């Protein structure tokens, strides 16, 4: 098997991720017939099918499942060779793939990208916004260089660098202004609005309130912090949001904002990357830039 190419492996990897030739082709920026042809060539080279082709979906064969794991290891190693070459230049240049969770991205990304672009014009920044679990997987598979998340993630293969701590703020209907601020026990008795399952911020709020993930009936889920704040403004319930989100999410909604008594609920925001990454030195430098940008945003909002 001497004719397997990296391009074939990348196209097959995309097909395995998307389970659909059209979506995989779109992700790879090529035509659907082209990706179909490359995968077919790979199967012929291997002498066995990699996928089961259906009318609407593609499924991996048992061999395809084993093969894609090995292919991803190869692709990750190739990417790390390229990173090694970049790291040897001693400067921040080339592609930088950053992942960010949704409860951070809208509030910090503009400042972070602006600062990085100003200080390192040679960087080609790509951003991926999704949940922590997906970011961790994509980091481990080499599809991201680093991610900004709430710590800890407690993955032994990843380096964690804490950037700052921030408090959670209580958002209540405007009519509740001036009323005593409930503690965690009091919140359990209220209609608490939280993000959907999978968001780490949801889990942190539940932990503060000593609530299990199986929520009582009086709690409601939202898809974003903006949705939660709008629901509070309509008098539906109360919610918690991170301090960095206050200025953006409450400027057009009539709600009451309050700080909790000590000990205040808070989270630690940080950066993570693979311990094996050749870019570790550069990423640590970037973490300092991110920290400075975040500090400026928080001071402006204070």
N, C-alpha and C positions, 0 to 999 in steps of 0.2 A: 504494500500500500504506500506508494511513493508519491502519489499525485493528489493527496488531500491538501487543500489550501486553507489558509487562515480565513479567507473570505467565505469559503464554504462553511467553516465552523461558526463564523459569526452569524451567517444567515440562518443556519440551523438553530443556533442558540436563540435567535430572535423568534423563530417559528415556535420553538418549545415554550418560550415565555408567553407568547400571545395566543397560541392555539388556533391561529387563523392566518392563511397566507396573505390576505389583504392587509391586515393590521401589521403583520411582520414586515411586509414590503414597505408600508408607510413609515414604520420605525427606522428602517434601513435606508429610506429615501431612494428606493429603486422600484421598478415595476413588479407587479405580481407574477407575470410569466417569468421574469428574470430570477426571482427568488425560488420559484417552483423548479426551474431548470437546474439551479445550483444544488438544491437539496436532492433532486433526482440524480444528478451526477455523483453526489456524495454517496447515495445509497448504492449506485452501481459500482463505485470504487470499493465499497465495503462488502458488497455481495449479499446484502440483507436489508430489508425495509427498516427505516427509522420511524416512520409515522404511518398511522391508519388514516386515510383520507376520507372524510365524510362530506356531506353536502354543505354543512354549515360550520363544522369544526374539525380540527385536526387533533388526533390523539397520538401520543408517543407509544411505540411498541415497547415491550420489556427491554429489548436491546437498546432502543432509543433512549430510555430512561437512564440506563447505565452509561451509554455513550455521551449523553449531554453533560453528565457530571464530570467526566474526564475532559471533555471539550472545554468546559468552563475553567478547569484548572489550567489548561494550556493557554487559553485566552488571557487569564489573569496573569500568568507568568510572562506572557509577551508584553502586556501592558506595563508590568513592573520593570521590564527591561527598558522600555521607553522612558519610564519615570526615573530610572537610574541614570540614564543619559541626561535628562533634564536636571536632576539633582547635582550632577557633576559640574554643571555650568555655574553653580553657586549663586544663582539669581532666580527670582520668581518670574518665569516666562511660560508660555504655552497654555494648554487647556487645564482648567481647574474646575472639577465637578463637585459642587457643594450641595448637600442635602440639608433641608430645614423642615422642622415640624410646623404644622399650620398655626399653632398658637404663638409662634415667634416670627415667622416669615413676613407677614404684612407690616410689622412694626419695626423690625431691625434691618431687613434686607436692603431697602433703599440706601440707608446710611452705610452699610457694610460694603455694598457693591461700589458705591461712590468713592469710598475711602480706598478700596483695593485698586480701582481703576485709576485713581489719581496718583497713588504711590507706586503702582506697578503696571504701567501702560502695556506691558507685554503679555499680560494675563488675558486669556480667553475664557471668561467665566460662564459656566453652565450651571443652572439652578434646578434642583428637583425638590418639590414640596410634597411631602407625604408623611404618613405616620411613622413613629419611631421604629416599630418592628420591621417595616419595609426598608427603612433607611439602613438599619443594621445589616439586614440580609444583603442589600445592594453594596454596602461597604465590604462585607466579607467576600462577595463575589467579584470585587474589583470594578464594579460599575460606578462607584463614587470614590472620590479621593478623601472626602471628609464630610462631616455632618454636624449641624448645630442642633442640640437636643437638650432635654431636661435630664440631668444626671441623678443617680447613677444608672448606667445600662448594664453593668456587671457582666460584660462579655470578656473572657480572658484573652481573646485575640485582639482586643481593641485598646488603644491608649485613650484615657479620659483626661481632659484638661478643664478644670472649672474656670469659668469666666466671671460670673457674678451671681449673687443671690437676689431674688426679688419677691416682694410680698404679694399675697392675694388680696384683692379688694372686694368687699361686699357690695353688690348692686341690688338695690331695692326700688320699688315704685316710689315716685316722687312724694306720694302721700305719707310715706313712712319716714320722711326726713325728720330728724330730731328724736325719734324713738330710740330706746336703748338698743345697742348693738348686741345681737344674740351671740352666745358662745357656741361651741360645736354641738353641745347638747340641745341648745335652742334651735339650731339649724335643722336638726333631725325632725323637729316637729313642724317644719315649714314645707311649702311646696318648692322643692329645690330643682332648678333647671340645670342640666349638665350636658356636656358634649356626648356624642354617641360613643358606643363601645369602641375601644381601640385607641382612643386618645389618652396619652399619659396624664394630661391635665385633669381628665375625668377621674382617673385613679387617685391622683393626689388630693382632689377635693373630697372624694369618698373616704380616703384615709383620715383626713382632718375631721370629718364628721362621724368617724367610726361607723360608717355604713358599709354593708356588703355590696358587691357588684350587682347582686340580685336586688334591685331597688324596690322600695315600697311604692305603693300605687300613686302616692301624691307627688312623685318626682316625674319630670319630663325630660326628654332628650332633644338636643338641637344639633344641627350639622356644623355650626360655626359659632364663634363668640359673638359675632354680629347678630345672628339669629337669636341667641340667648338674651342679649341686651334688649333687642326689640320686643321680645316676649315679656320681659320685665317691665318695659315701658308701657305695655298694654295691660299691666296689672295681673299677669298670669301667675307670677311667682317671684322668686329671688334667685340670684346666681352669684358665682365667684368668677372673677377674671384676673389675669395677671396684671401687675402694675403697669407694664409697658403698653398694654392695650387700652388703658383708660382714655387717653386723649383721642384716639381714633374712634373707638366704639361708642363713646357716650356724648360726643360733641353735638349730635343731631337728635338725641333722644332725651326726654325729660325723665330722669331717674335720680335716685339718691345714692350717693357714694359714701361708704364708711370704712374705716380701718377696724380691724379686730383687736381686742385686747390681747396682751401677751399671754401665752406665746402665740405670735401671729403665724398663720399658715404661710409657707413660702416654698419656693423651688430654687434649685441651683441650675443655672444654664451653663452649658459647656460645649466643647468641641470633642469629637471622637474621630479616630482614624486607625487604620490597621497598624499593629506594631511592626509588621514586616514591610511597611511602605517605605520605599527609597526616598520619598518626599517628606519623611518625618521632620527633618530639620526645618524645611521650608514651611510646613504646616504649623509648627510651633511658632514660627515668626508670624504667620497669618493669624494665629489665635490671638496674638498681642494686638494686631490691628483691629480684629473683630472686637476685642475687649474695649479698646479705645473708642471705637465707633458706638458701641452700645452705651458706654459711659456718657458720651455726648448726647445721645438720644434721651437717656434717662434724666440727665441734668436739665435738658430743655423742657421736659415734660413736668418736672418738679415744680 
